[in-house]
Amino acid sequence: MLDLTFDAPKPRVISGATGDWEMVIGMEVHAQVASKAKLFSGASTEFGAEPNSNVSFVDAAMPGMLPVINEFCVEQAVRTGLGLKAKINLKSAFDRKNYFYPDLPQGYQISQLYEPIVGEGEVIVWMGEGVARRVRIERIHIEQDAGKSIHDMDPHMSFVDLNRTGVALMEIVSRPDIRGPEEAAAYVTKLRQILRYLGTCDGNMQNGNLRADVNVSVCRPGDYERYRESGDFSHLGTRCEIKNMNSMRFIQQAIEFEARRQIAILEDGGEVVQETRLFDPDRGETRSMRSKEEAHDYRYFPDPDLLPLEIEQEWVDAIRDSLPELPDEKKARFIAEFGLSDYDASVLTADVESAAYFEDVARGRDGKLAANWVINELFGRLKKDGHDITRSPVSPGQLGGIIDLIRKGDISGKIAKELFEIVYTEGGDPARIVEERGMKQVTDAGAIEAAVDEVIAANPAQVEKARDNPKLAGWFVGQVMKATGGKANPKAVNEIVRKKLDL
């Protein structure tokens, strides 16, 4: 069971000329549904295809073309809602959000305003061992993405790529429960992690498959608590929305700048204007994009081409039964089952591939030793080479084989690192490599004793010093290990050295 008893992190406080201020942040995360087909057509969602090659007649809004709902996209939205412990609405409906833009051929976006498919849920965001915040999810609705306008290919014309038009998105809307830039980045990171575990979104921010709109406002200390008690948003001040953030670092920078910008306006006697802003990463600042629209500006109305979406509870229950073990539950199990620290368990469950790799290595072995090798040796080398776990040249079976050789005493820790390097670069069976290359650890007491005698005989002055200062016995151990090419059993060497020196 996951222990949900935790301490909430303190809100970020900014000292201004007229007193302290606090940040209040809500987020709207757009996650592309992991589906090979679009929300209302069978066109491909493949990334990187030739411009306008993944466009059906429906996507291009040709006369007479009608949308047909993709059931798999609906299933993925329900799966996401269940993963976020949210209410699943058995009846939902689609609406038209009307606005003109060149990359939206229909002149409207099909979305869900009044009756979303998923209601209230939550995300637990851990900010350190025992420190976390519960961020409430207000709703998740599904909608179609727009295309992409391209302005840098010609000095006089803009181009439009409609490949993304109609791709299914889940808009995950949080309450304004986030209290600082680091917490906002941690929230998106955790949400991305859950989506990847569920398999409902690949979370690739570089490709635009996960992007966030960040709503920022500032208030005086105590105003946020009054909002939580009353539900009155007026305590939180006027918010501004920063659009299409696709980097954790940029999210933090944008929030920091925007909060300080608003504080400067308020302390100068001005009023913050509710608007949509963009973040310029080169200058590290937000700039105005347009005044913030409200629902009536888009003239929402029910989509006449789509019937209300009604799903059965039995179908929802079947999806719930198929959910995988999610990150927090897996982390708690790793701590309990393998005796791992909170930090090690967090690293190993950061993504589903790493968790699966570790569990394969640790199965039937010492969990702490397995974690040490996976995190320090494997992850360290993969990071150095710019690879992730999916491109590891060392399989779980090979790494497990190295650990087995250590536990049996066939190789020392030093030899194990040499063996790891060979397996990483050349491949092969660890046990066979040890046998063929003569890397097996020397455990014969007679051979080790002979090597100790040689070192002692060659260094009489060091012998006297070691007898006066027993800590110097380590020097003899090092010399013996060097003389045996690192193959002697370190424990046996240490015991024999101390015996020979009468320590």
Residue, then its C-alpha position, 0 to 999 in steps of 0.5 A: m500500500l502507498d502511504l499518502t501521509f506527507d508534508a506539503p512543501k512551503p509556497r515560494v515567497i517573493s519579497g517585494a517593495t510593499g511586502d511579501w507575495e506568493m505564486v499561484i499556478g494552474m496548468e492545462v497540459h495537452a497530451q497527444v493520445a498514443s494512437k496510430a489514427k486521428l480522433f475523427s479520421g483514419a489518417s496516420t499520426e506518424f511524426g516527421a512525415e512529409p508535410n500534408s501527407n497525413v491528411s484525410f478529407v475529414d481533416a481537410a474539411m472537404p464538403g460533406m465529410l463527417p467525423v467518426i469517433n475513434e474508440f481507441c482514443v476514447e479508451q485512452a482518455v478513460r485509461t488516463g482518467l483512471g490512472l489519475k484516480a479521476k471520475i469517469n463520466l459515462k456520458s459526455a458530449f462534443d462541442r464546436k469551438n469556433y475561431f478562424y486560423p489558417d491551420l484549422p481548415q474547418g474554422y472550428q475545433i471539436s472539443q468538450l467544454y460542457e460535458p468532458i469525459v473525465g471529471e475530478g482527479e489528482v496527481i501526487v507530486w513528490m518534492g523530496e522524501g516525505v514532502a509532497r503536494r496533492v494537485r487536484i485535477e479539475r477535468i480531462h477532455i479530448e479534442q482535436d489538434a490544429g495544424k502548424s503554420i510555418h513562417d520561416m521558409d519564405p520572406h513573403m509567404s507562410f506555409v501550412d502543414l496539416n499533418r497534426t490537424g485532427v490528432a487526438l489530444m487530452e487536455i488535462v486541467s489542474r486546479p490552481d494548486i501549484r505554488g512555485p516554479e519547481e513544483a510546476a516542473a515536478y507536476v508536469t514531470k510526474l504527469r508525464q511519468i504516469l502517462r508513459y506508464l499507462g501507455t496513453c501518451d509517449g510524453n515526447m515534449q520535443n515533438g510537441n506530444l506533451r505541452a503545457d499552458v501555464n496560468v500564473s497569478v500572485c497573491r498576498p500570504g494567506d489569500y491562497e488559504r482563503y481561496r481554498e476555504s471559500g472557492d473564491f478565485s478573487h483572492l488569487g489575483t488576475r492570472c495570465e496564461i503562458k502558452n505552449m511550454n514544452s520544456m521543464r526548464f523553460i516552464q520554471q523560467a517563464i513562471e519566475f519572470e511572469a510572477r515578478r512582472q505581475i508583482a512589479i505592476l501591482e506594486d507600481g499601482g497598476e492592474v494586471v491584464q488577463e491575457t495570453r502570453l508567450f515565453d521567449p527563451d532567448r531573452g528569458e521573458t514573457r511577452s503579450m500574445r493576445s487578450k485572454e478569451e473567454a468561452h463566449d468569445y469562441r461561441y461554443f455550441p454542441d457539435p451537430d455531427l456527433l451524438p453524445l458519447e455514452i459508455e458502459q460502466e462494465w467497459v470502464d471496469a475492464i479498463r481499470d482491471s487492465l491498468p499497470e502498476l503505477p509509479d508511486e505504487k511501484k516505488a513503494r513496492f521496490i522499497a519494501e521488497f528490495g530494501l531500497s532507499d527512497y532515492d534509489a527507488s525514485v531513480l529506478t521507477a522514473d520511467v517504466e523501462s528502467a523499472a522493468y530492467f531493474e526488476d529483471v536484474a534484481r529477481g532472485r538476487d540482492g536488490k541493493l547490489a542490483a540497484n547499485w550496479v544499475i544506477n551507478e555503473l549502467f545508468g552512469r555509462l549510458k548517460k555518458d554515451g547519451h543513451d537511454i535504457t532502451r539502447s543499453p548494450v548490456s542486457p538484464g541477463q548479462l548484468g545479472g550474470i556479473i552480479d552472480l559472479i561477484r556473489k559467488g566470489d569468482i570476481s572482485g568488485k574491481i574485476a567486475k568493473e573491468l568485466f562490465e566494460i568488456v560486456y558493454t563494449e564487446g558483448g558476450d557471456p560474463a562467465r565465459i569471458v571470466e573463464e577465457r580471459g583468466m579473470k577469475q579471482v584468486t581464492d587459494a590461501g596458499a597463493i595469496e599467502a605467498a604473495v603477501d610474504e613477497v611484499i612483506a620481505a621486500n618492504p621491511a621499513q614499511v613493516e615496522k611503520a605498520r606495526d606502529n600504525p595498524k592503519l598502514a596495513g592497507w598499503f600492503v593490501g594494495q601492493v598484494m592486489k597490484a602484484t596479483g593483477g587485482k585477482a586476489n580476494p581482497k578480504a582474504v588478503n586483508e586477513i593474511v596481511r594483518k596476521k603476518l604483521d601481528l596486527 
